[in-house]
Amino acid sequence: MRYKRALVTGGAGCIGSHLSDALIRRRIKTYVIDDLSLGRRDNLNPNATFFRLSVESPKVSALIEKLKPDVVFHMAAQIDVRVSVREPIRDARVNVIGGLRVLEGCVRAKAKRLVFSSSGGAIYHGLKVIPTPENVPSLPRSPYGVSKLAFELYLHSVCHTHGLPYVALRYANVYGPRQGARGEAGVVSVFARQMLAGKTPVVYGDGKQSRDFVYVDDVVRANLLAMKPSAHGVFNIATGRETSVNGIVRLLRRETGYRGKIGSGPEVRGEERRSVLDASLAKRVLGWEPAVGLEEGLAKTVAWMRTHLKSQA
């Protein structure tokens, strides 16, 4: 199916801006909705049509109906687990109510497809199956995970009712160029920036908590493959490889040349101890698998940061 118009919510963020670039390279007219609370204006492709707006706004549904995109990539979200624990209502307003406004707009615009950026790391909790596949029962620990799973359930219900094809991509821990340091940015972005600036990174908990780190270009490719007519349902997007926070610190020390101390802080409430996903379904159905290894991805990320931080100095 040939898509002529695409909309990316959260399109000024790390994943959204890279996806917008990829869509524009495919000569797809691309619209971006972002309130710039976490995204950056300088991430935006100049050929994208930008609307500064929060998905919480009642104007979102009408705007989507007016733009009539063929495919919508819903990436805008409240992503901080700590905020979700402290302010669960705020988390739900953005991730559930905001998502429903986008979904309502898709239905009214008669969009051909909706691709939702979900979270594998937050939805699966306390499971003994590692790597974790999509079909295991899940009971999220954090309000953030609850809000992501809740919107997946709304997707299933509303899209089935209105005949709107959808895909929910449950990401592992995404990292790469353009990832910010505001909110609860990924540990790669936070630690790399601190090390390059000569500041002391802080590891919360014992650092033995593990994650599955997937590079942003691989995530973008998954979103593009999710546009295929045969794609439907929920897919993990991950490497299936487990790396501890302490392991990331060691790799970033080597990549940045940082020789200073590493600080320590209390364990984050609501945080998962282990998070590693099984992405074999995405390989089988979407034809997707990760192409960028962790060391290569960290090298690319740090190289981008060296240039980016220097240009901001």
N, C-alpha and C positions, 0 to 999 in steps of 0.2 A: 504494500500500500504506500502511495506517495503522499506524504504530509507536506502541506504548503505553509502552514502557520503553527508555531509552537509557543507555548507560554511556560515560563519557568518562575515559580514563586521561590523566593530566597535566592534569586539569580545573581546577587552581588556577593554571595558567599563563596567559599572555596570550591565546593562541588558544583554549585549552580553556575558560577561564572565560567568554569572550564567546560561545562556542558553547553552553555550558550555559545561559546566559541566553536565547539564542534558542530552544533546545529547550523550556525551561520556559515561555516565552511561547506556544509551540505546544501547551502543556498535555501535554507528554510527561514522564512520570515520569523524573527524571534522577539517575543515580548518578555519583559522582566518586571516582576512585582517584588519589591523589597523595601522594608522600612529603614534600612541601614543601621539597625540597632546592633547588628554584628557584622553584616556585610560592609564592603567598602566601595565607594563610588568608582575609585580607580581600578577596581577589578572588572568593571563593566566594559563589554565590547562596544565600541562607538557605533557599530551597526545594529545594535539591539535597541528596541524602543523601550524606554524605562519609565515606570510609574512608581513613585515613592509612596508606598501605601502599606499598612499593616494588614495581614490576613484577618485580623480581628475586626476590621472595619466592615460595616454593612455595605459599603460601596463595592466591595470585592466581587460579589456575585454579579452585580449589574455590569461591572467593567468586563468581566470574563464573557458575559453574554454579548456585550457590544463587540469585543475583539474577535469572537468566534474562532478560537484556536482549534486546530484539528486534534492536537495532542497537548496535554497539560502535564508538566512535571512538578509535582508538589513537594518542595524541599524546605519551605519556610517553617521554622519550628523554634520553640523554646528548648534548648538543648542541654541546659545545665541541671544535672541531677541534684545538686545542692539547692538550687532555686526551687526545684519541684518539691523537695522535702520541706523547705521553709515556707513556700507559697504554692501549695497544690492547686488552688483556685486559679492563680495566674497561669500556671502550667496548662491547666485544662482549657482555659480561655483561648490560648494560642493553638495548642496542639489538637484539641477536639473541636471547639466552636469555630476556630479559624479554618480548620480543615473542612468542616461542614459547609462553611461559606464558599470555599473553593469548589467543593463537590457540587453544591447547588448551582454554582455558575457553570460548571461543566455540563450538567444536565440541561440547563436552560439554553446553553450555547450549542447543544447537540454535538459535543465533542466526540471524536471517534475513539479516544483512549485517554486514560489517566494513569500515570506512573507515580507512585508514592514512595518517598524516601523514609523507610521505617528504620528500626534499630534492632539488630540481633542481640547486641551486647546487653541491652536493657530489658528486653522482653523475656529472654530465657533466664531463669533464676534457680539456683540450687539443684541443677540437674546433674545426674551422674553420667549421662551420655556425652562424652567429649571425643571428637568434635560433635556439636549438637546439630541435628537435622531439623527441618522445618516442622515435621509432624509430631514432635513430642509435646505433651501438654505443658503449658507454661503458666506460671503465676508470678508476674513481675514483682520485684521487691520495692522499686522506687515508683513514686507517682509519675515520673517521666516515662518509665516503661509501661505503666498502666495506660497513660494517655496515648502512647503509640499503638498499643494493642487495641485499645478502644476504637481508635479511628480505623484500624484495619477491619474491625467488625462492622463498623458503619459502612465502609467501602463495600464489603461483601453484600450487605443488605441493600443499600441504595443502588449500587451498580447492577445487581441482579434484577431489582425491580424495574429499572429504567433501561436495561439492555446496554449498559456502558461497559466495554471491556476495560479491565484494570490489571495492573501489576503492582505488588508491594515488594520492594527490595529491602531486605533486612541486612543493613550494612554491619560489618565488623568495625573496628576502629580505623577510620579513614584518616590519612595524613597526606601531606604534599604541599607544593607551592600555593601561596595565597591563604593558607590557613592562618587565622588571626590568633591573637593571644587574649582577646576579651571573652567574657563569659567563661564557660568551661571548655576551653579549646583543648585539643588533644595534647597528650603529654609530649609528643614529638615536637609540635610547634612551640609549646611553652618552654621545654627544656632546651631546645636548640637556640631559641632566641636569647634565653638567659645565659647560656654558655658563651655564645658569640659576643654578648655584651659584657662578659666578665662578672655576671651576677651569680649568686648561689641558687641553684635549683633545689626545690624542696620535694622530697619523696614522702607522700602521705601513706602511713601504715608501714609495713616492713619491706615493701618493694617486691615482695614475692607474688603479688597478685599478677595474673597473666592476662594477656590480650592477644587478639588476632589482628595484625596491622595490615591494611590493604591500601595500596597507593591510589591516589585520586584519578589518575588516567585510566586505571582498570575499572574504577567505579563508573566513570563517564561512559566507558564502552558498554558496561552492563545496562546503563540507561538507554543507550542507543539500540541495543539488542532487544530491550523490552518493548520497542515499538513494533516488533514483528507481529503480524496477525495471529500467529500461533502461540504467542506468549500470553499467559493468563495465570493469575494466582500469586502465591507468595514464594519468594526465592531468597536464600541466603547469598550474600555477596561477600566472600571472604577467601582467605588463603588456606585455612585449615591448619596453620602453623601457630604454635603457642610461644609467645615471648614474654618474659617477665618485665616489669617496670625497671628492675635493676639491670636487666639485659639491655634495654633501650638506653639506659644511662651509660653503660659501658660502650655501646656502639657510637653514641653521640659524642662521648669524650674523645674517641679516636677520630671521628669525622671533623669535629670542631677544633681539636687541639686543646680543649679546656683541661686545666690541671688543678682547679680550685676544689673547694670542699663541696659536699652534697649535704644539704640540710634535711631534717626529718620533721614530720608533722603527724597529727593524729589521723587515724583511719577515717575515711569519708563515709558517713552514714548512707546506706542505700546502695553502696557500690558493690558490684559483683566481685567475687574472689577469682573466679576463672571464667573466661569467655573466649571460646574457640568454636568456630562454626564449620559445619559441613556444607560445602557448596556444590556437591555432586549433582544436585537437581538442576542448578543453573547451567552446569556443563552439559547435561543431557538434553535439556529442553531449549535453552537459549543459545547453546554453543559458546558459553562464556567460561573462561578460566583466567586466573591472574597471570599477567605476563611480566610484571616488575617485582623482583625479589626485594627483600627488606633492605639489605645493604645498598643496593643500587638506588632504591627509592629514597633512603636517607641521604645518600650522596647528592642526589638531584635536589632534594629539599633544602639541604644546607647550602648548596651552591646558589640556589635562588635567594635564600635569606641573606647571604653575604652581599649580594648585589642590591637587594631590596633595602636592607638596613642601612647600607652605605648611602643609597640615594636619598634616604630620609634624614640623614645626619646633617 
